Amino acid sequence: MWQLRSKTWGPAQSGHDGPGAYARPCETRVHIDDPQSRESLAKAIAAHLASFSPAPRPITVVCVGSDRSTGDALGPLVGTRLSRAAPPGVTVYGTLESPVHAANLAERLTALRLESQGEPVIAVDACLGKAENVGTISVKPGPLKPGSGVNKTLPPVGTFHIVGVVNVGGFMEYFVLQNTRLNLVMRLADLIADSLVDSVTKHWRAIGAQVAATREH
């Protein structure tokens, strides 16, 4: 489980960072009640994927969390749904049946490094934040630092990461996670999983073409 600390948010953007370079997209946030949340989230994920590879290629999704805590079950719920609907080339770690959590994270990451061929890795986790941010999902550049919300030091995960704000942070985090509404967690999980599928099947190739064109100029 991750702790939301950032105060600045921005849409996914592209640009130049030297000749032929394509800037990594910045952070994107959507709210679960936004009618355009699925499309916005899918395009943001696709922009991150395209910044690493303009053409679709195999990817790995690591869904971090435990099914023993309602709030922390966001990752395993995403992994379970995604494992049933993932298009070819998408490998999923972390489901309700076989979760990736604090006790086995290092071991699973070792296996991932041995099995992967340098493909992009997307990390997914639950997040605690301010009351006004509950119900939001953010796509953030760089690796996830799991456990920061409950004062644990765990290995970083992912090329970039997705977090869903499931409840309010700042006090009694374990108790808060245990008393998080399952309905909200399920809705967030459905939106993240659906957007991940859409990003690969609908948006990656188109956004990748834009990235390739940018790099040619």
N, C-alpha and C positions, 0 to 999 in steps of 0.2 A: 504494500500500500504506500502511495506516494503522497507527499504533502504539497499542496499548491501554495507557492510563495510569490510567484511573479505578479507584478502589478500592471505590466504592460502587455497588451495584446495587439496583434495586427493580422491582416489578411495574408494569405499566401501570395508571394510576389516572385517575379523573376527579374533578372538584371545581369549586368556584366561586372565581373571582378577581375579585370585584366583581359588581355586578348584571348578570345575563344572560350572564356570561362563562363559558367552559368552559376549564378548565386544560388545557394540553398534557400528554399522557401522559408519564410519566417513563421512565427507561431500563428495558428488559426484557432478560433474558438466559435462554437455553435451552441445554441440552447436546444434542448430536446423538444420544446414546444414550438420552435420555429418551423413553419411549413416547408421551408427550403433546407432544413438541417441535413437531410440525407444527401442531397445533391452537393451542398456546400462542403460537407465533410468528405464525401467521396472524391471531389475534385482536389481538395487540400491534400489528401493522402496520395492521390495520383501525382500531384506536383512534386511531392517529396520523392516518390519512386522514380519519376522521370528525371529528376536531378541527378540520380545515380546511374540510370540507364534509360535513355530515350525509348528503346524498344523493350517491350515486356519480356521478362525473364523470370526464372524461378525465384520465389521469395519465401522467407520463413516468418511466421508470426508466433511470438512467445507471449502467452497470456498468463500473467503472474497473479497469484492470489490463492486463497484457501476457501474450500466449500464449507468450512466449519464456522465461518463468520458471514453474516448476510451482506454487509457492506464490502467485505474483501472478496466476495464471490464474483464480482464483476468480471475479472479476467477469465476464470474457468467457465463462466456462462458464455462469454464471447467465444472462447475456444471450442466449446461444445457445439454451439450453433454453427460456427465457421467450419468445423470439421465435417459437418453434414452437408454443407452447401458450397464449400470452397472449389473454385475452378482448378483445372489441372495446373500443376506447377506451384501450388501453394501448400507449404508444409506447416502444420499447426502443432505447437507444444503448449500444454496446459489446458486441460479439460476438467469437467466435474469428476470424471472417472480417474483421471491421471493428472492431478494439479501440479503446477510448478510453484513452489512456495519457499519460504526462508530456509527450511530444513534441507531441501534438495536442489536449490537454485544453482549452486556452484557445480554440482555434479551434472545437472542437465545442460548447463552452458558448456562444460567440457565436451559432452557428447555432441552438442550442436556444432562446436568448432571443428570436430573431427568429421562430421557428416556434411557440413555445408561446403560450398565451393566459392565462397566469397560473395554470395548473393545478399541483397539487402535484408536486414532483419528488423521487423516492426515489433516493438514491445507494447503491451496493453496492460493497464493496471487501474485499480480504483484510486481515488484521490479524495482527500478532505480539504475543504477550503472555507471561504467566507460564505455567510448565509445567502447572499445575493448571487453566488456562483453555483449553488447546488442545482444539479440538473444540466450542467454544461459539460461539453466534451472539448478537449483541446488536442491539437496535433502539434507536437513540439519537436524542433530539430535536436539532434544529439541523443545520446543514450538515456534511458530511464535509470533513476537511482532508487530502486525499490527499498522499502523499509524506512525511508527518511521520515515518513509521517508518524512512525511509532519508535523513533530513535534507534533504529537498527542500521548497521553498516553491512551492506550486501553488495555483490559484484554488479557493476553497471550492465544494462541489457539494451541492445538494439542500436540500429543505425539512426533511427528516429523513434518517437514513441507517441502513444495515444493514451490520455487519461480521462476518466469520467469522474466528475465531482459528485460523490454519493451522499455526503453529509457535511456538517460543520466541523472544522478542526480547531485545535488550540487547547483542548482540555480532554482528559480521560478518553484518549483515542480508541483504546480497545473497547471500552463500554459503548462509545458512539457507533463503532462499526457493528457491534452485536445488535444494536437497536436501530439499525437503518431499515427503511421500508423496502421490502422485497420488490414491490411493484416498480419503484423507481429504478432499482438495479436491473430488473428485467427489461425495462424500456430502454435504458442506456445500452445494455448488452445487445439488444436487437438492432438498435440504430448503428452501433459500431460495427457489428458483424455484416449487416446489409451494406453499409458504406464501404467496407473493405472489399466485398465482392464486386460492388459497382466500380470501385476505383480500378480494379484489374480488368474487368470485362468491358467497361464502357468508356473510361476516361484516360487510362494510361497512354495508349497509343496516340491519341489526338494531342494530348499535352506534350508527349515525348517528341512529336513532330515539331511543335513550337520550340522546344528546347534545342533540337537539332538545328533548326533554322537560325536560332540565336547564336549558336556556337559557330556557324559558318560565316557570320558577319564580323 
